[in-house]
Amino acid sequence: MTGLMEDIIDDLSEQMKKAISHLELELSKIRAGKATPQIVDGIHVEYYGTPTALNQVANVMIADARTINIQPWEKKMIAAIEKAILQSNIGLTPQNDGNIIRLFLPPLTEERRRELVKRVMAEGEHAKVAVRNIRRECIEQVKKLQKDGLSEDIAKSGETRIQGTTDKFIALVDQHCKDKEKEVMTV
């Protein structure tokens, strides 16, 4: 029976690591005044009738700290890429010269920085909810095992370990959010 408990705790850690990875991905999309290729991740372009990731139809490059250059592999894709960027609602207006699309990141105002920090905190809260849901599911599995004959001591020990792991991952979420907040608020 303790082998099952180990499996539950290993599964718990794996699922929580995935929640942290998702949080890191979402936080990387929040721009902190610096150009990064992750800003355009998740944008899909209509390519021969199929929604295709932008980085699969164009080369995404960082020209300088505030400029992203997008060079399509096919010139006829410029209009579709421009349309996809406008529809993605990332807050940037594409400028194209016929060969390359440029995205200029304006300097962030204090008000905009505060809005971004709120978004960071909301992403952190989503991650915490995901971690807590994983904890709840694992504790339910332990209680089910207890009904099936697992001793109460082993069940309590397992629940304590689950809670300890949860606390560790919640602290990790808080740390990621604090780091991102510092990055966003730094001028």
N, C-alpha and C positions, 0 to 999 in steps of 0.2 A: 504493500500500500504506500510506503514512503517513496517508492519509485514514481508512483503517480503524482505525489506531491511535488517532487523535483521537476517532473514534466510540466506541471501547471506553472511553477515559478519560472522555469526556463521560457515557456510560452509567453508568460506575462512580460518578461524582460524584452523578448523579441518584439512583441506588439508595441510596447512603450517606446522602444528604439525607433520603430517606424513612425510613431506619433511625433517624436522629436525630429526625425528627418523631414517629415512633412512641414513642421513648424519652421525649420531652417530654410526649406525651399520657399515657403510663403514669405518669410522675412527677407529673403534675398531679392524678392520682387519689389519690395518697398524701397524706393530710391531715396538715398540720403544725400542728394546733391551731386553724387558722382555717377558718371556713366558706367554701367556694367551691362554685359550681354544678357544677364538674367531679366532685365527690364522687359525685353521683348519675348522671353520664354512664355509659352502658352498662347502666343498669337498664331492663329491658323489662317492660311491663305488658300483661297479657292484655286487649285491647280488641276486643270483638266477635269473639273467637276468633282474633285476629291479634296476635302479639307486636309491640308498638309502643313506641318509645322514650318514656321518661317525659316528656321535655320536649315531646313532641308531644300529650300528653293532659292536661298540667297546666302551670301557670306556676310556675317554680322561682325563688324570690327569696331573697336574703340579708337577714335581718332585722337581725342584728348580727354581731359577730365570731364568735359561737359558735352561731348559730341559722340553720337553713335552713327556709324556709316553702315548702310545696308546696300550691298551690291548684288542684285539679282543675277542668277546664272543665265537667265533668258531675259532680254530687254523687254519683251512684251508683258512680263510679269510685274513691271513697275506699278501700273495702275492698280492691279489686284492687291499688291503688297501695301500700297498707300491706303487703299480702302480698308484693308484688314486692320491696319494700325489705327486708323480713325475710329473704327467700330470697337476696338479692343478697350477703349476708355482708359488708357494709361496716362492720359493728361499731357500728351505730347503731339505736336502737329508736325507731320512729315513735310520736308521740303525736298523736291526732286529736281535734278538738273538734266534729266533724260538718261543718265547712266547710273547714278547713285542716289539713294534716298538718305537724307541726313535728318537726324533727330537731335535738336538742340535742347539740352536740359537747362531751363532757366534757374538762376539762383533761388533757393528756397526762402520765402519770407518766414518771419516768426510764427505767423498764424498757420501757414501751411505746415511748418515743422510740428506744431502742436497737433494738427489734424493727423499727421503721419504717426505721431506717438500714440494717439488714440487707436489708430489702426493696428499698430504693433501690439498694444495691450489687448485689443480684441482678438488678434491671432493667438496671443498667449493664453487667453481665456479659453479659446476653442481647444487648444492643445491640452490644457488642464482638464477640461471636460472629457476629452478623449481618454486621457490617462485614468481619470476616475471611473469612467465606464469600463475600462479594461479591468481595473481593480475589482469593481462590483461583480463582473462576470466571473473572475477567478475565485472570489470568495463564495459565490454561488456554487461553483464546481466543488470547492472544498466542503461546503455544507452538504452537497449531494453525496460526496464520498463518505462523509460522516454518517449519513443515514444508511449508507450501504455497508457500514461496519468499521469505518476508520475510527481509531480511538480519539477521544476528546482532546487529550494532551497534544497529539500530533496535529490535529485540526487547529487548535489554538496557536501552536507553534507556526504552522503554515500561514495562518491569518496574520500573525505578527510579522513574518518575513515578507508577506505580500504588502502589508502596510509600510514596512521599511523601504521596500523597493519603490513603492508609489511616492513616498516622501522624497526619495532621492531624485526621481524623475520630475516631480513638481518643482524642486529646487533648481533643476537643470533648465526647465522652462522659464522660471523667473530670471535666471542668469542670462539666458539668450535674450529675453525681452529687455533686461536692463542694459545689456551691451548694445542692442540695436537702438534703444532710446538714446544712449550716449552718442552713438554714431549719428543719429538724425539731428540731435540738438547741437552738435558741434558745427560751428560756422566755418 
